Amino acid sequence: KQWYQRRVRGSNDLDLESELRKVRQELVESAAQKAAEDKTTVDRAREELERTRAEHTSLAIEMERMRAERSHMNEVLGQYKTQINEIEHDKRSRYNELVEV
């Protein structure tokens, strides 16, 4: 009877060890799969970050170009306003000359 109990107990121990190995293997595989999924997620996030950075750089360059263009247009507008003022002044001066005569 003791031999049988030892035999059954030993068999159960072997079954438990086998089951434990299976569970450990499943945990290792699950952890490896999770790590691979996490790496994929991180890789995608990095790619998105790089695209966003490139887009930001492109937009910053475009914005700087537009600022320079606006500055130039303001300068040209200032010159036109000066010319208009000079013309208006000349017209008033001529008018005043004609009125005085």
Distance bins in CASP14 RR format, pairs under 12 A and 6 or more apart:
PFRMAT RR
TARGET T0000
AUTHOR 0000-0000-0000
RMODE 2
METHOD distances of the structure
MODEL  1
1 7 0 0 0 0 0 1 0 0 0 0 0
1 8 0 0 0 0 0 1 0 0 0 0 0
2 8 0 0 0 0 0 1 0 0 0 0 0
2 9 0 0 0 0 0 1 0 0 0 0 0
3 9 0 0 0 0 0 1 0 0 0 0 0
3 10 0 0 0 0 0 1 0 0 0 0 0
4 10 0 0 0 0 0 1 0 0 0 0 0
4 11 0 0 0 0 0 1 0 0 0 0 0
5 11 0 0 0 0 0 1 0 0 0 0 0
5 12 0 0 0 0 0 1 0 0 0 0 0
6 12 0 0 0 0 0 1 0 0 0 0 0
6 13 0 0 0 0 0 1 0 0 0 0 0
7 13 0 0 0 0 0 1 0 0 0 0 0
7 14 0 0 0 0 0 1 0 0 0 0 0
8 14 0 0 0 0 0 1 0 0 0 0 0
8 15 0 0 0 0 0 1 0 0 0 0 0
9 15 0 0 0 0 0 1 0 0 0 0 0
9 16 0 0 0 0 0 1 0 0 0 0 0
10 16 0 0 0 0 1 0 0 0 0 0 0
10 17 0 0 0 0 1 0 0 0 0 0 0
10 18 0 0 0 0 0 1 0 0 0 0 0
11 17 0 0 0 0 0 1 0 0 0 0 0
11 18 0 0 0 0 0 1 0 0 0 0 0
12 18 0 0 0 0 0 1 0 0 0 0 0
12 19 0 0 0 0 0 1 0 0 0 0 0
13 19 0 0 0 0 0 1 0 0 0 0 0
13 20 0 0 0 0 0 1 0 0 0 0 0
14 20 0 0 0 0 0 1 0 0 0 0 0
14 21 0 0 0 0 0 1 0 0 0 0 0
15 21 0 0 0 0 0 1 0 0 0 0 0
15 22 0 0 0 0 0 1 0 0 0 0 0
16 22 0 0 0 0 0 1 0 0 0 0 0
16 23 0 0 0 0 0 1 0 0 0 0 0
17 23 0 0 0 0 0 1 0 0 0 0 0
17 24 0 0 0 0 0 1 0 0 0 0 0
18 24 0 0 0 0 0 1 0 0 0 0 0
18 25 0 0 0 0 0 1 0 0 0 0 0
19 25 0 0 0 0 0 1 0 0 0 0 0
19 26 0 0 0 0 0 1 0 0 0 0 0
20 26 0 0 0 0 0 1 0 0 0 0 0
20 27 0 0 0 0 0 1 0 0 0 0 0
21 27 0 0 0 0 0 1 0 0 0 0 0
21 28 0 0 0 0 0 1 0 0 0 0 0
22 28 0 0 0 0 0 1 0 0 0 0 0
22 29 0 0 0 0 0 1 0 0 0 0 0
23 29 0 0 0 0 0 1 0 0 0 0 0
23 30 0 0 0 0 0 1 0 0 0 0 0
24 30 0 0 0 0 0 1 0 0 0 0 0
24 31 0 0 0 0 0 1 0 0 0 0 0
25 31 0 0 0 0 0 1 0 0 0 0 0
25 32 0 0 0 0 0 1 0 0 0 0 0
26 32 0 0 0 0 0 1 0 0 0 0 0
26 33 0 0 0 0 0 1 0 0 0 0 0
27 33 0 0 0 0 0 1 0 0 0 0 0
27 34 0 0 0 0 0 1 0 0 0 0 0
28 34 0 0 0 0 0 1 0 0 0 0 0
28 35 0 0 0 0 0 1 0 0 0 0 0
29 35 0 0 0 0 0 1 0 0 0 0 0
29 36 0 0 0 0 0 1 0 0 0 0 0
30 36 0 0 0 0 0 1 0 0 0 0 0
30 37 0 0 0 0 0 1 0 0 0 0 0
31 37 0 0 0 0 0 1 0 0 0 0 0
31 38 0 0 0 0 0 1 0 0 0 0 0
32 38 0 0 0 0 0 1 0 0 0 0 0
32 39 0 0 0 0 0 1 0 0 0 0 0
33 39 0 0 0 0 0 1 0 0 0 0 0
33 40 0 0 0 0 0 1 0 0 0 0 0
34 40 0 0 0 0 0 1 0 0 0 0 0
34 41 0 0 0 0 0 1 0 0 0 0 0
35 41 0 0 0 0 0 1 0 0 0 0 0
35 42 0 0 0 0 0 1 0 0 0 0 0
36 42 0 0 0 0 0 1 0 0 0 0 0
36 43 0 0 0 0 0 1 0 0 0 0 0
37 43 0 0 0 0 0 1 0 0 0 0 0
37 44 0 0 0 0 0 1 0 0 0 0 0
38 44 0 0 0 0 0 1 0 0 0 0 0
38 45 0 0 0 0 0 1 0 0 0 0 0
39 45 0 0 0 0 0 1 0 0 0 0 0
39 46 0 0 0 0 0 1 0 0 0 0 0
40 46 0 0 0 0 0 1 0 0 0 0 0
40 47 0 0 0 0 0 1 0 0 0 0 0
41 47 0 0 0 0 0 1 0 0 0 0 0
41 48 0 0 0 0 0 1 0 0 0 0 0
42 48 0 0 0 0 0 1 0 0 0 0 0
42 49 0 0 0 0 0 1 0 0 0 0 0
43 49 0 0 0 0 0 1 0 0 0 0 0
43 50 0 0 0 0 0 1 0 0 0 0 0
44 50 0 0 0 0 0 1 0 0 0 0 0
44 51 0 0 0 0 0 1 0 0 0 0 0
45 51 0 0 0 0 0 1 0 0 0 0 0
45 52 0 0 0 0 0 1 0 0 0 0 0
46 52 0 0 0 0 0 1 0 0 0 0 0
46 53 0 0 0 0 0 1 0 0 0 0 0
47 53 0 0 0 0 0 1 0 0 0 0 0
47 54 0 0 0 0 0 1 0 0 0 0 0
48 54 0 0 0 0 0 1 0 0 0 0 0
48 55 0 0 0 0 0 1 0 0 0 0 0
49 55 0 0 0 0 0 1 0 0 0 0 0
49 56 0 0 0 0 0 1 0 0 0 0 0
50 56 0 0 0 0 0 1 0 0 0 0 0
50 57 0 0 0 0 0 1 0 0 0 0 0
51 57 0 0 0 0 0 1 0 0 0 0 0
51 58 0 0 0 0 0 1 0 0 0 0 0
52 58 0 0 0 0 0 1 0 0 0 0 0
52 59 0 0 0 0 0 1 0 0 0 0 0
53 59 0 0 0 0 0 1 0 0 0 0 0
53 60 0 0 0 0 0 1 0 0 0 0 0
54 60 0 0 0 0 0 1 0 0 0 0 0
54 61 0 0 0 0 0 1 0 0 0 0 0
55 61 0 0 0 0 0 1 0 0 0 0 0
55 62 0 0 0 0 0 1 0 0 0 0 0
56 62 0 0 0 0 0 1 0 0 0 0 0
56 63 0 0 0 0 0 1 0 0 0 0 0
57 63 0 0 0 0 0 1 0 0 0 0 0
57 64 0 0 0 0 0 1 0 0 0 0 0
58 64 0 0 0 0 0 1 0 0 0 0 0
58 65 0 0 0 0 0 1 0 0 0 0 0
59 65 0 0 0 0 0 1 0 0 0 0 0
59 66 0 0 0 0 0 1 0 0 0 0 0
60 66 0 0 0 0 0 1 0 0 0 0 0
60 67 0 0 0 0 0 1 0 0 0 0 0
61 67 0 0 0 0 0 1 0 0 0 0 0
61 68 0 0 0 0 0 1 0 0 0 0 0
62 68 0 0 0 0 0 1 0 0 0 0 0
62 69 0 0 0 0 0 1 0 0 0 0 0
63 69 0 0 0 0 0 1 0 0 0 0 0
63 70 0 0 0 0 0 1 0 0 0 0 0
64 70 0 0 0 0 0 1 0 0 0 0 0
64 71 0 0 0 0 0 1 0 0 0 0 0
65 71 0 0 0 0 0 1 0 0 0 0 0
65 72 0 0 0 0 0 1 0 0 0 0 0
66 72 0 0 0 0 0 1 0 0 0 0 0
66 73 0 0 0 0 0 1 0 0 0 0 0
67 73 0 0 0 0 0 1 0 0 0 0 0
67 74 0 0 0 0 0 1 0 0 0 0 0
68 74 0 0 0 0 0 1 0 0 0 0 0
68 75 0 0 0 0 0 1 0 0 0 0 0
69 75 0 0 0 0 0 1 0 0 0 0 0
69 76 0 0 0 0 0 1 0 0 0 0 0
70 76 0 0 0 0 0 1 0 0 0 0 0
70 77 0 0 0 0 0 1 0 0 0 0 0
71 77 0 0 0 0 0 1 0 0 0 0 0
71 78 0 0 0 0 0 1 0 0 0 0 0
72 78 0 0 0 0 0 1 0 0 0 0 0
72 79 0 0 0 0 0 1 0 0 0 0 0
73 79 0 0 0 0 0 1 0 0 0 0 0
73 80 0 0 0 0 0 1 0 0 0 0 0
74 80 0 0 0 0 0 1 0 0 0 0 0
74 81 0 0 0 0 0 1 0 0 0 0 0
75 81 0 0 0 0 0 1 0 0 0 0 0
75 82 0 0 0 0 0 1 0 0 0 0 0
76 82 0 0 0 0 0 1 0 0 0 0 0
76 83 0 0 0 0 0 1 0 0 0 0 0
77 83 0 0 0 0 0 1 0 0 0 0 0
77 84 0 0 0 0 0 1 0 0 0 0 0
78 84 0 0 0 0 1 0 0 0 0 0 0
78 85 0 0 0 0 1 0 0 0 0 0 0
78 86 0 0 0 0 0 1 0 0 0 0 0
79 85 0 0 0 0 0 1 0 0 0 0 0
79 86 0 0 0 0 0 1 0 0 0 0 0
80 86 0 0 0 0 0 1 0 0 0 0 0
80 87 0 0 0 0 0 1 0 0 0 0 0
81 87 0 0 0 0 0 1 0 0 0 0 0
81 88 0 0 0 0 0 1 0 0 0 0 0
82 88 0 0 0 0 0 1 0 0 0 0 0
82 89 0 0 0 0 0 1 0 0 0 0 0
83 89 0 0 0 0 0 1 0 0 0 0 0
83 90 0 0 0 0 0 1 0 0 0 0 0
84 90 0 0 0 0 0 1 0 0 0 0 0
84 91 0 0 0 0 0 1 0 0 0 0 0
85 91 0 0 0 0 0 1 0 0 0 0 0
85 92 0 0 0 0 0 1 0 0 0 0 0
86 92 0 0 0 0 0 1 0 0 0 0 0
86 93 0 0 0 0 0 1 0 0 0 0 0
87 93 0 0 0 0 0 1 0 0 0 0 0
87 94 0 0 0 0 0 1 0 0 0 0 0
88 94 0 0 0 0 0 1 0 0 0 0 0
88 95 0 0 0 0 0 1 0 0 0 0 0
89 95 0 0 0 0 0 1 0 0 0 0 0
89 96 0 0 0 0 0 1 0 0 0 0 0
90 96 0 0 0 0 0 1 0 0 0 0 0
90 97 0 0 0 0 0 1 0 0 0 0 0
91 97 0 0 0 0 0 1 0 0 0 0 0
91 98 0 0 0 0 0 1 0 0 0 0 0
92 98 0 0 0 0 0 1 0 0 0 0 0
92 99 0 0 0 0 0 1 0 0 0 0 0
93 99 0 0 0 0 0 1 0 0 0 0 0
93 100 0 0 0 0 0 1 0 0 0 0 0
94 100 0 0 0 0 0 1 0 0 0 0 0
94 101 0 0 0 0 0 1 0 0 0 0 0
95 101 0 0 0 0 0 1 0 0 0 0 0
END
